[in-house]
Amino acid sequence: MAWDFETDDDFARELDWVDEFVREEVEPVDLVVDDPWDVRDALRNELIVPLQQQVKDRKLWACHLGPELGGPGYGQVKLGLINEILGRSLAAPIVFGCQAPDSGNAEILAHFGTAEQKQRWLKPLLNGDIVSCFSMTEPQGGADPSVFTTSAHLDGDSWIINGDKWFASTAHAAAFFIVMAVTDTNANSYQRHSMFVVPADTPGIELIRNVDGHHGYLRYNDVRVPADHILGGQGEAFVVAQTRLGGGRIHHAMRTVGLARLHFDLMCRRTLSRHTAGETLADKQLVQEAIAESWCELESFRLMVLQTAWKIDKYGDYKRVRGDISAVKAMMPRVLRNIASRALQIHGSIGISDEMPFMDAVRDSYTLALADGPTEVHLTNLARTLLRQYQPDDDVFPDYHTPRRRERAAEKFSGLLARYGVTL
Ligand SMILES: Cc1cc2nc3c(=O)[nH]c(=O)nc-3n(C[C@H](O)[C@H](O)[C@H](O)COP(=O)(O)OP(=O)(O)OC[C@H]3O[C@@H](n4cnc5c(N)ncnc54)[C@H](O)[C@@H]3O)c2cc1C
């Protein structure tokens, strides 16, 4: 029987270091560097690369990875505790070498890349020298893969890729793309697609525009890559994609705990500082309700995230925790939105202005409800997973119907009931 919510002393010291380092060294960078993913930006490099080196020296670099890939192999629970701190800052995941989408793309290359691909992309990616892009969603739909039309066909010893992709984050700075394309139009919707690694300098890749400055609307025009640039087998794109999505989703959730906590802290500070109608906001019961509700939501979400992380460590198999990850994924936007919205409201006019972080967090919450699959799809997956544990009842009055339960109880305790003269 081991239920332990404590952090060991050595690791607690590391967390203290991370907390202070992020507060003092990384959070200020967020105000200077617009795009921490843009490895071509000299100012970004001057500020971020030395910080990355400090993290490497401290042996906290790429904490999502096991030692076989150069990480410390802390496991997901400890990663969760670190990510909670990193979630406060946009640049922090980059400074610690565990940012999306690169963490997931690295997992794909580690599992499915050739030795040469690992040397060419995985190594510099893990070192933070390059960034990458995951290119799956298409303009006509992202939640339903059966509508994807970007295709790849073999031509001699090359694959030729054609089609449009949408909302491909960090495409503008990426050294390579992981691209999903239809390779067999006759197969069912989950075996029609294959995954490819495509170098960013391959002729034919067109960046139509950068949506919101970060998300590429891409067109692949007869993009030719060598035959061995397929990742996994033909028709196995979904198997490959699952390698990255499970980890990616839980890591976002870990960081969201930190972002939500930041907004909770700011809300509490404001309620104690602001006076109105003769008392502080903290004295008002409706404000107290906002604080108490926020704390309950934050703490229950955090426990859910950490327990899911613990299950990943225990089982070492994302498939076994698919339901848990869907639940966490669905809760994540709700918790952040609720807490950031209350923090915004309690700050009044300054709260809604761009001089405070609350509107950004509310917007982020909508992002979290879409990226890596919409909330509705995850809730549906969760419900299906849960319902697989149950059987339909074959009687119109199921065995939990009180008269039937009473009947069984009467039988079980018949001797005793007879002695006391009790009839059920
Ligand atoms: C910030 C951000 C970053 C992203 N980064 C990437 C990236 O790097 N690479 C990439 O490939 N994609 C990326 N995406 C795309 C993301 O994966 C898609 O937005 C997502 O899969 C939904 O697809 P869609 O936007 O086309 O919405 P649609 O598929 O059109 O769905 C729209 C809405 O319909 C509803 N809906 C859809 N399906 C169901 C259902 N089964 N049941 C009930 N309701 C449903 C939901 O409300 C959903 O939000 C990113 C998205 C965002 C917002």
The ligand as an SDF file (V2000), in Angstrom:
LIG
                    3D

 53 58  0  0  0  0  0  0  0  0999 V2000
   -2.7010   26.5900  -31.6340 C   0  0  0  0  0  0  0  0  0  0  0  0
   -2.8820   25.3860  -32.5000 C   0  0  0  0  0  0  0  0  0  0  0  0
   -1.7700   24.6800  -32.9080 C   0  0  0  0  0  0  0  0  0  0  0  0
   -1.9080   23.5780  -33.7520 C   0  0  0  0  0  0  0  0  0  0  0  0
   -0.7830   22.9500  -34.1980 N   0  0  0  0  0  0  0  0  0  0  0  0
   -0.8970   21.9540  -35.1030 C   0  0  0  0  0  0  0  0  0  0  0  0
    0.2630   21.3490  -35.6530 C   0  0  0  0  0  0  0  0  0  0  0  0
    1.3950   21.6930  -35.2950 O   0  0  0  0  0  0  0  0  0  0  0  0
    0.1180   20.4060  -36.6030 N   0  0  0  0  0  0  0  0  0  0  0  0
   -1.1100   20.0110  -37.0330 C   0  0  0  0  0  0  0  0  0  0  0  0
   -1.1820   19.1220  -37.8760 O   0  0  0  0  0  0  0  0  0  0  0  0
   -2.2490   20.5580  -36.5290 N   0  0  0  0  0  0  0  0  0  0  0  0
   -2.1700   21.5280  -35.5860 C   0  0  0  0  0  0  0  0  0  0  0  0
   -3.3030   22.1310  -35.0900 N   0  0  0  0  0  0  0  0  0  0  0  0
   -4.5970   21.7600  -35.6360 C   0  0  0  0  0  0  0  0  0  0  0  0
   -5.4610   20.9720  -34.6690 C   0  0  0  0  0  0  0  0  0  0  0  0
   -4.9920   19.6520  -34.5600 O   0  0  0  0  0  0  0  0  0  0  0  0
   -6.8970   21.0560  -35.2330 C   0  0  0  0  0  0  0  0  0  0  0  0
   -7.3360   22.3840  -35.0160 O   0  0  0  0  0  0  0  0  0  0  0  0
   -7.8560   20.0890  -34.5900 C   0  0  0  0  0  0  0  0  0  0  0  0
   -7.5460   18.7610  -34.9150 O   0  0  0  0  0  0  0  0  0  0  0  0
   -9.2880   20.3820  -35.0440 C   0  0  0  0  0  0  0  0  0  0  0  0
   -9.3740   20.4540  -36.4380 O   0  0  0  0  0  0  0  0  0  0  0  0
  -10.0840   21.7230  -37.1320 P   0  0  0  0  0  0  0  0  0  0  0  0
   -9.4800   22.9500  -36.5640 O   0  0  0  0  0  0  0  0  0  0  0  0
  -10.0310   21.5470  -38.5980 O   0  0  0  0  0  0  0  0  0  0  0  0
  -11.5630   21.6540  -36.6420 O   0  0  0  0  0  0  0  0  0  0  0  0
  -12.7100   20.7260  -37.2180 P   0  0  0  0  0  0  0  0  0  0  0  0
  -12.2100   19.3570  -37.4930 O   0  0  0  0  0  0  0  0  0  0  0  0
  -13.3840   21.4680  -38.3240 O   0  0  0  0  0  0  0  0  0  0  0  0
  -13.6720   20.7050  -35.9690 O   0  0  0  0  0  0  0  0  0  0  0  0
  -14.3170   21.9280  -35.5860 C   0  0  0  0  0  0  0  0  0  0  0  0
  -15.1520   21.6940  -34.3650 C   0  0  0  0  0  0  0  0  0  0  0  0
  -16.1710   20.7500  -34.6290 O   0  0  0  0  0  0  0  0  0  0  0  0
  -16.4630   20.0300  -33.4490 C   0  0  0  0  0  0  0  0  0  0  0  0
  -16.2060   18.6090  -33.6750 N   0  0  0  0  0  0  0  0  0  0  0  0
  -15.3040   18.0610  -34.5090 C   0  0  0  0  0  0  0  0  0  0  0  0
  -15.3520   16.7150  -34.4410 N   0  0  0  0  0  0  0  0  0  0  0  0
  -16.3070   16.4150  -33.5520 C   0  0  0  0  0  0  0  0  0  0  0  0
  -16.8510   15.1990  -33.0350 C   0  0  0  0  0  0  0  0  0  0  0  0
  -16.3820   14.0050  -33.4240 N   0  0  0  0  0  0  0  0  0  0  0  0
  -17.8520   15.2620  -32.1070 N   0  0  0  0  0  0  0  0  0  0  0  0
  -18.3450   16.4850  -31.7040 C   0  0  0  0  0  0  0  0  0  0  0  0
  -17.8620   17.6460  -32.1630 N   0  0  0  0  0  0  0  0  0  0  0  0
  -16.8620   17.6260  -33.0620 C   0  0  0  0  0  0  0  0  0  0  0  0
  -15.5450   20.5830  -32.3630 C   0  0  0  0  0  0  0  0  0  0  0  0
  -16.1810   21.6310  -31.6690 O   0  0  0  0  0  0  0  0  0  0  0  0
  -14.4000   21.1130  -33.1700 C   0  0  0  0  0  0  0  0  0  0  0  0
  -13.6300   22.0890  -32.5000 O   0  0  0  0  0  0  0  0  0  0  0  0
   -3.1980   23.1960  -34.2010 C   0  0  0  0  0  0  0  0  0  0  0  0
   -4.3360   23.8980  -33.7540 C   0  0  0  0  0  0  0  0  0  0  0  0
   -4.1830   24.9760  -32.9220 C   0  0  0  0  0  0  0  0  0  0  0  0
   -5.4260   25.7180  -32.4870 C   0  0  0  0  0  0  0  0  0  0  0  0
  1  2  1  0
  2  3  1  0
  2 52  2  0
  3  4  2  0
  4  5  1  0
  4 50  1  0
  5  6  2  0
  6  7  1  0
  6 13  1  0
  7  8  2  0
  7  9  1  0
  9 10  1  0
 10 11  2  0
 10 12  1  0
 12 13  2  0
 13 14  1  0
 14 15  1  0
 14 50  1  0
 15 16  1  0
 16 17  1  0
 16 18  1  0
 18 19  1  0
 18 20  1  0
 20 21  1  0
 20 22  1  0
 22 23  1  0
 23 24  1  0
 24 25  2  0
 24 26  1  0
 24 27  1  0
 27 28  1  0
 28 29  2  0
 28 30  1  0
 28 31  1  0
 31 32  1  0
 32 33  1  0
 33 34  1  0
 33 48  1  0
 34 35  1  0
 35 36  1  0
 35 46  1  0
 36 37  1  0
 36 45  1  0
 37 38  2  0
 38 39  1  0
 39 40  1  0
 39 45  2  0
 40 41  1  0
 40 42  2  0
 42 43  1  0
 43 44  2  0
 44 45  1  0
 46 47  1  0
 46 48  1  0
 48 49  1  0
 50 51  2  0
 51 52  1  0
 52 53  1  0
M  END
$$$$
